Every structure is written in C-alpha cells, then in structure tokens.
Amino acid sequence: MPVTARTWGVLIVLCGAIFLEGIDVAMLNVALPSIRADLGLSTGMLSGVVSAYVLGYGGFMLLGGRAADLLGRRRMFLFWLVVFLLFSGLGGFADEGWVLLVARFVTGVAAAFMTPAGLSLITTNFPEGPQRNRALLIYAGTAAGGFALGLVIGGLLTAIGWRWVFFAPVLLALVILIAAIPLIKDQGERPAATGGFDVAGSISITGAMILLVYGVVRLEHPSDGPLLTAAAFAAGLALLALFVAVERRSASPLVRLGILRSGPLVRANVMAALLTASFFGFQFLITLYLQELRGWSTIQTGLALLAAAADVVLAPTLTPWLVNRYGNAKVVLGGLVSGLLAYALFLGVGLDWTYAAMLPSMLLIGLMFAFVYGPLTIVATDGIAEHEQGLAGGLINSSFQFGAALGLSMVTAVNVAALGAATGAEAGLEAMRTALVVPVTATLLATVIAVAGLRARARKPAEEQVLSAT
C-alpha cells in the first residue's frame, strides 16, 4: 500500500523522539566528570546516575510495550513524552546525588513506555517489506546518531554548564510534542491487543534486572559485604525464575513465551544486549580517560568522539543498500567485526597517544552502530503479528537497555577492582586497560552468536530441500 506524506511526517517525529533518547544518554556521559566535581559524587554514585536511567528504561520496557498494544500507541507515546520532559528538567535542578538518581530513573521509565510505542507506530504504519525496512533503518540510524552526536553536543553544553545537558532535552521534547499532536492520528485509539496487564510479571522482571545489576555494581568492592552481593545475585535469579513461572500461567502474559521460540528473535535480542554493553562500557571509560587521565576539556572530548557519529550518514544510506544486497545477518556480522577491531585496537592505549592513534577505533565504532543497530531491530520485529509489535519492540529495547546497564556496571566493577588503592595516571591507565576487556569480550560473544546465526540460516534451506525431496 502507498505510504502517505503524513506517514513520513510521523516517521520524522518518531525519529526525533528516539534521537532525543539517544542524545539524552550520551550527553550525560560526557558531563559525568563535571557533575562529580560539582556535587562531589563517588565513582559508584556516578555510574549509578547512568544506571538509574537504563534500569528504569530496561526494567519497564516490556510493560511499556504491552501498554502500547493495550491502551493505544499514540496515547502512550504522548503521555510519557510529557513525563520525560518534566523529569529531565528536574535533573537540571539537582543539587544532590539522590535527586539525580530519582530524576534519571523516572526519565528512564518514561522512555520505557514511549520508545516501544514509537517503534510499533512505525511497524504498523509501514507495510512489511522494503518500505518498513527502510523506515526502521532510518529510525535506528537516527537513534545511533543520537548516541554519537550527543557526545559532541554534551561536550559543548557542559562547557557552558552541566545542567544544560538536562535542560536541552526539555526544549527538544517540547518541539517534538508540538509536532506529534497533529501528525500522529489516534485512529480511534483502538487497542491492538486484548487482555489485561501482567502486574506480577512486570514486578518480577523489573526486580530481577535491578538486583542483578546491583550485584554487579557491588563487585566494585569485593571485601565490602560479599554475602549481600551473593544475596543480590541469588534474589535476582529467583525473581527471573518467578517471572518465567508467572508468564506460563498468566492469562495475559507480559511476554508470551512462545515468541521466544524464534531463533532469529532470541539471537537478535542477545546481540543487542552485548552491543550496548560494549558501547556504553567503552564510552564511560574513554570519557574518564580523556578528561581525567589526559586533562581534555569537555569540548575536546566531544569533538574527539565526533568520528563515531559516522553512523548518522551511513545508517540511512549505505546500510539499506548492504542489507538489500547481502541480508541483515551478514551486515550485522560485518558491523560486529568492526566493533571488535575497534575495541581491540584501544587495548594498547597510552597516556601519550595522539588523536590520530584513536581515530581508527572511533571510525570503526561508527561502522559498528551503522551496520548492527538497525538490522537487529528489523530482525527482532520481522514476521511478528501486528498485535504483538509493541511486545517485540519492548523486547529489543529492553535488551538494548539492560545490556547498557550491565556493561556499565561490569566496566566500573573491573576498573575499580583493578585500580585498588593505587593512585596516579599510570595506575588509572592500567586499570582502564583491564576494564577494556569487558567491551572486547562482549563484542566477541556477539560475533560468535552472529556466526552461529549465519550457519543456522545456511542449514535451514538444505533441510528444506531434503524434506521436499522426500
């Protein structure tokens, strides 16, 4: 069916919203050292400010996807965009760490409801096939571009004052809201699915995610309450098991477990988690490296990371051509190999490195996001029934966000453990090199999964030929 001008207008608005989410996270990462200096936050509290957002985001994403299917995508998108706007502004007025934690957590919850609603608006407005793939690649490329450009914009704004990294998203959200109200039709707000909310499932999976990441964060201090750390992991795993049990018995499950029988969907979600685990961990480390070990300003840091924004151009131009020619699986594998090489090259980082030595890694990271983020989104939503598009969008975005939280916590834990009681730039550099093993390992695992996916795809046609012959 033809795609109208209004539909493309809706895509622009939704791209603006996902760009807002991307720059919001990235700008904060650049501002972290300035926030620590101004408010006197510890390293654990500093990473907690970031983790609070992604935990709220990842923890409530599945409920957000279900809410979009049940209550109406437009209604959920607009309402939670307003909440996002308000609590982002609250973060700009924070004078204590706990206020930042609350503001970031609620902002993350708002994004958890807003994002799957926006993604499902795209998948239901564009027919499955080349048109939807193109729209999703543009959408995902915009999201990845937000992560990259947010580093540059965050550096510029932090030079004025770190509070502007919270106030700027308020202004952008207001513009998006004004444009979205007339463009996005409610279509009678007919729900795409029937049933009720799985409150028990939502509570159990959110609690499981928070406890598991909390356990990882506590690994920063191995001698400080090891029993509490073990208890956090045990409770998190128990809640995860409870979630599965609840979903099997629920009349209106948060996640219909049958959807997880799709091998491509499961692989896409696991790779999504590993992708953001590696990227967020690396982003956190390189920000501390450039500003605290090298003494670079926030503007210099932002400009140094500009090369990683190459995906803004590549995702909507080169990636669709590659996907049409080689398929999603091969493009994803190529992107992961690029990311693996980028992180591996940075393992040899020194205090005297010139920017030219860092540039290859930055460019390769841009390739990774351009080739992985969008195609994974396509795989995760392709072939899913319309009434479960919100669920599919919630799953993939939950994976992205949970991976980000877990990767950040792992990097912080390894960095602090490696540093120990040592001080000085050399000790900090050595600890950072050790922590860089986390993004390298995560990307390596994702690459192995991508190869396994390609082999599974290659076996499937052969099996079909055998069955047809018999």
PEHUBEL-V938501 format. One record per pair of residues at least 6 apart in sequence whose C-alpha atoms are under 6 Angstrom apart, sorted by the first residue. I is the first residue (numbers start at 1). J is the second residue. If there is no record, write none. Layout:
i = {I	I}
j = {J	J}
This chain:
i = {10	10	14	15	18	19	19	19	22	22	22	23	23	23	26	26	26	27	27	27	27	30	30	31	31	49	51	52	52	52	53	53	53	54	54	56	56	56	57	57	57	57	58	58	58	59	60	61	61	61	62	64	64	65	65	65	65	66	66	68	68	68	69	69	69	69	70	70	71	72	72	73	74	77	77	80	80	83	84	84	85	85	87	87	88	89	89	91	91	92	92	92	94	116	116	116	120	120	126	137	138	140	141	141	145	145	148	148	149	151	152	152	155	155	155	156	157	192	193	195	196	198	198	201	204	204	205	208	208	208	211	211	212	212	213	215	215	215	217	217	219	220	220	220	247	265	268	268	269	269	271	272	272	273	273	273	274	274	276	276	276	277	277	277	278	278	280	280	281	281	281	290	293	307	307	308	308	308	308	309	310	311	311	314	315	328	331	332	332	333	335	335	335	336	336	338	338	339	339	339	340	342	342	343	347	381	411	414	415	415	415	418	419}
j = {183	184	118	139	143	142	143	146	143	146	147	146	147	150	147	150	151	150	151	154	165	151	154	158	162	101	405	101	104	105	104	105	108	401	405	105	108	109	108	109	111	112	398	401	402	206	112	112	394	398	394	112	113	116	390	391	394	390	391	76	117	390	191	192	193	390	191	193	191	189	191	117	186	114	117	110	114	110	107	110	170	173	103	107	166	166	167	100	103	163	166	167	100	390	393	394	389	390	132	374	316	374	312	315	309	312	308	309	309	302	302	303	298	299	302	299	164	387	387	252	252	253	254	243	239	243	243	236	239	240	232	236	233	236	406	229	232	233	409	413	413	413	416	417	253	380	376	380	396	399	446	399	400	399	400	403	403	442	400	403	404	403	404	407	439	442	404	408	407	408	411	296	425	362	363	362	363	365	366	366	366	366	370	370	370	375	371	371	372	450	368	371	372	368	447	364	368	364	365	368	443	361	364	440	433	392	435	435	431	432	435	431	431}
